[in-house]
Structure formats: structure tokens, C-alpha cells
Amino acid sequence: MKSNPVYKMELMVSSRSIRTAMILFAFNGILALAALFNMYSVIAQVKISAEIQYSRFLDLYLFIAGIEFLLLMFIMPAITSSSISGERERQTLDLLLVTNTGAVKLVLGKLLESFGFLALLVMCSLPMLSLVLITGGATFGQVMVSVAFLLLTALAALSVGLLCSSLFQRTVTATVMSYLSVFALGIVTLLPLWHDVKRIGDLYDAMNIVGGQLHTIEYTPISFTINPALGLFSLLAAQTQMFSSMLWQFSYSLANTYAYLPFDHFLYCNMAFLGAASVLLTALAALNLHVRKPKAPKGSKRA
């Protein structure tokens, strides 16, 4: 990225901004308070029962991962929703596009600077996620997979904000549409869940015939592939195996087939989809800027 002047400029500006420090402080402060509260409750329980409930540390891991997922979904769209529209409002976008920077370098520079800040947020939260290593509830490799999933999910949210920023003239409009788009995509990608659950139940019934041998259900649900929240569920289910009892309250088919579902495979499919969606949305943002090139000023006709 040494040849991308937009990236270097944005990185220099963001590193000197007080907003960066405030977001880091607030983000990690919320996670730290949640971790301290859980640790305090574990110590209080030890004083009462004189025994340590190691499952509480695993609950902390689930809670921290869920809170971090929600915080990233709340923060990321706002970071890139002003990246292009802000240049329009400052009347500097046309100047950037008519130089050698170009639409692709402009979009990539904005995205990579935001992704760098995102990576800093996630890596700063690694100590809270790693508390589960104290009791061996998860391995370091599993924690790093969680970090990779959070990075890809937030990158997809950044790409949504970047595309909205390229489509709308005002930052306020782009920000509102970014949040609405993230929310709408989260709802729409849940729609295939009913069909997927029914299909899983049918496959389990066909496998569970008299004399039949039970094995892993070889089916990749669409909803678990394209919905980030279900991707998070697949991640935690594959690593902790703690949702089997809870699922009986929501879905008989999923609860009954929980032990035969390859949640790790669902997770990797979801991560691949999030990466591909990020590339596509970024390309659309660059294409939109390329199509909407600035017009030459009046009176600048060639002689």
C-alpha cells in the first residue's frame, strides 16, 4: 500500500484523531467490564459453594464473543459511511478522481485504512477472549479462528458502509442507509432458515430408519452460509458444544440433530461467503465512482 496516497493520508489522519482513541477506549472498556463482572460472579460463587464452576469461564467466552460481534456491527458501518460522501461534502472527491489516484485506489485506500482500525480493535480485545484459555475451555487456535471470523464479519459491514457512501451524496443519508442495509441483510439472510431446518429434519429422519447407521448430516444450509449471526452460532457451537439443551426451546429438528451437524463446516462456508461479499461490495463501490466520473469544467474545451 506504499503506492496508495489515499491510504497513507487516511492512516495519518486517523492515527492523530482523538476519535480513534475514544472508540478504542469505549470498545475495550465495555468488554473489560463484562469480563470483570463475570470473574467477580465466579469468585462470589466460590465463596458460597467452595468450588469453582469452570463452565462459567466458557460462558464468559460466549458472552464476550457475542458482545464483540454486536459492537462491531454497530461501529463498522458508521466508519466507512462517511468515507466517500465526506469527500463530496468537502468538495474534494472530484479532485481525487481526476488525479492519478483513480476510483479503485480511492476505494481501496479508504477500505484498508478502516480495516486497519478494525484489526486494531479486534486484536486489542484478544486478552478478554483469551481468558477462556485459563481453564482450557478452548484452544488458542480456536480463539484465533474467532478473531478471523470477527474480522471478516466486520469487513463485510465496512464494505456495506463504503458502498452506501459511494451511492449517496450526504454522510447522514449514507450512515442511515448503511445501518438499514446491515439490518435488512441480517433479516433477509435468515429467511432460508425455515427451509434449511426442515431439510435437516428430513435428512435425519431418512438416516434414522430401522437398522440405519447415524452419521454426520452432509448438508450445507443456505442460511448458515450467508447469515453472520448464524455464522457466529456455528463458531460457538463447533468450539463449545453448549447449545444442545438451549435449542430444544426453539427448534426440535436442530436440537435433535445437533450432534450430527458439522458446525465447523458451516463456519468456514460462512467465512468464505463474507470474504466474497466484501470483495463484491468493494468492487461495486469502485465501479459506481468510475461510472460517475466528474465532468470537465465549462470552458475547458480543446482548441
C-alpha positions, -999 to 999 in steps of 0.1 A, spaced: 0 0 0 30 23 -2 18 34 -37 -17 44 -25 -16 80 -14 -52 78 -1 -43 50 23 -13 69 37 -32 101 41 -62 85 58 -39 64 81 -20 96 92 -52 115 98 -69 87 118 -38 80 139 -39 116 151 -76 117 157 -90 117 192 -120 98 179 -98 67 173 -86 67 209 -121 72 223 -136 43 202 -107 21 214 -113 30 250 -151 26 248 -149 -7 229 -124 -24 251 -138 -8 283 -172 -25 276 -155 -58 270 -133 -55 301 -163 -46 323 -182 -76 311 -151 -98 318 -146 -84 353 -183 -88 361 -181 -124 352 -149 -130 371 -164 -113 402 -195 -136 399 -173 -167 397 -153 -156 428 -186 -149 447 -198 -183 438 -166 -199 451 -171 -181 484 -206 -196 487 -201 -232 474 -163 -235 480 -159 -249 444 -150 -233 411 -175 -237 382 -152 -239 352 -182 -237 329 -186 -201 339 -153 -192 321 -168 -208 290 -199 -187 294 -176 -157 296 -161 -167 262 -195 -170 247 -206 -137 262 -175 -117 251 -177 -131 216 -214 -122 213 -209 -87 227 -179 -80 204 -199 -92 174 -227 -67 183 -203 -39 189 -186 -44 156 -219 -45 138 -228 -12 155 -195 6 149 -182 -6 115 -209 8 91 -205 43 106 -168 43 100 -169 39 62 -203 55 56 -186 89 56 -155 79 36 -168 89 1 -197 111 10 -175 131 33 -152 139 3 -182 150 -16 -193 174 12 -158 188 14 -158 191 -24 -126 172 -27 -139 140 -44 -137 153 -79 -101 165 -73 -92 130 -62 -109 113 -91 -92 135 -118 -57 128 -105 -38 96 -109 -54 82 -78 -85 68 -96 -116 52 -82 -101 18 -74 -72 33 -54 -95 57 -36 -119 30 -25 -92 5 -15 -73 32 4 -104 41 24 -113 5 30 -79 -6 41 -74 22 65 -108 14 81 -98 -23 81 -66 -15 99 -86 3 126 -109 -27 128 -80 -51 132 -66 -29 160 -100 -31 178 -102 -69 175 -66 -75 184 -70 -53 215 -99 -74 226 -78 -106 224 -69 -106 261 -106 -108 270 -113 -136 246 -82 -154 258 -94 -157 294 -110 -190 284 -75 -204 280 -71 -203 318 -94 -233 322 -88 -250 289 -123 -244 276 -110 -235 242 -76 -237 225 -55 -208 213 -62 -219 177 -100 -217 183 -96 -182 198 -77 -172 166 -105 -187 144 -129 -165 164 -107 -135 157 -106 -143 120 -144 -147 119 -149 -113 137 -125 -96 112 -144 -110 82 -178 -101 96 -167 -66 104 -150 -63 69 -184 -71 53 -201 -44 74 -173 -20 64 -180 -28 27 -217 -21 31 -209 13 46 -184 20 18 -210 11 -9 -237 33 7 -211 61 10 -205 59 -28 -242 59 -36 -255 88 -15 -244 124 -15 -248 132 22 -230 115 51 -261 114 72 -281 97 45 -252 72 38 -249 64 75 -287 58 80 -288 36 48 -257 17 60 -274 7 92 -307 -1 75 -289 -22 49 -270 -42 75 -302 -48 95 -322 -57 63 -295 -81 51 -294 -97 85 -332 -103 83 -333 -114 46 -305 -139 50 -325 -155 79 -354 -163 56 -340 -196 42 -336 -209 78 -371 -225 79 -364 -244 47 -329 -255 60 -343 -267 93 -370 -287 75 -344 -302 52 -321 -312 81 -350 -329 98 -359 -348 66 -323 -360 62 -321 -371 99 -354 -390 95 -342 -407 64 -309 -416 82 -327 -428 114 -345 -457 98 -346 -491 114 -311 -506 111 -297 -474 97 -264 -460 110 -263 -425 122 -236 -403 108 -228 -366 101 -256 -349 81 -239 -339 48 -259 -307 40 -248 -271 39 -277 -248 49 -280 -216 29 -290 -196 60 -259 -207 80 -237 -198 50 -250 -163 43 -261 -150 77 -234 -136 100 -253 -142 132 -258 -179 123 -221 -179 114 -213 -168 150 -237 -195 163 -218 -221 142 -185 -209 155 -195 -211 192 -214 -244 186 -183 -260 170 -160 -248 197 -180 -252 229 -209 -277 222 -230 -257 247 -262 -250 228 -278 -285 226 -301 -280 256 -310 -245 247 -321 -254 212 -350 -275 225 -368 -243 233 -365 -231 197 -362 -259 172 -369 -297 178 -351 -306 145 -319 -286 153 -318 -299 189 -324 -335 178 -297 -333 151 -273 -311 170 -247 -339 174 -247 -347 137 -244 -313 122 -209 -302 110 -209 -267 125 -172 -262 117 -180 -267 80 -209 -242 83 -185 -217 99 -159 -220 71 -186 -216 44 -199 -185 62 -164 -170 64 -158 -177 27 -191 -160 19 -183 -130 40 -150 -126 23 -165 -129 -12 -193 -104 -3 -167 -79 9 -148 -81 -24 -181 -78 -44 -194 -48 -24 -160 -30 -26 -159 -36 -64 -194 -22 -67 -184 9 -48 -153 14 -71 -175 8 -102 -200 33 -90 -173 60 -86 -158 50 -120 -192 54 -138 -199 87 -121 -168 104 -132 -165 142 -126 -175 163 -156 -149 186 -171 -154 223 -162 -171 245 -186 -148 264 -209 -122 237 -209 -128 225 -244 -98 217 -265 -89 243 -291 
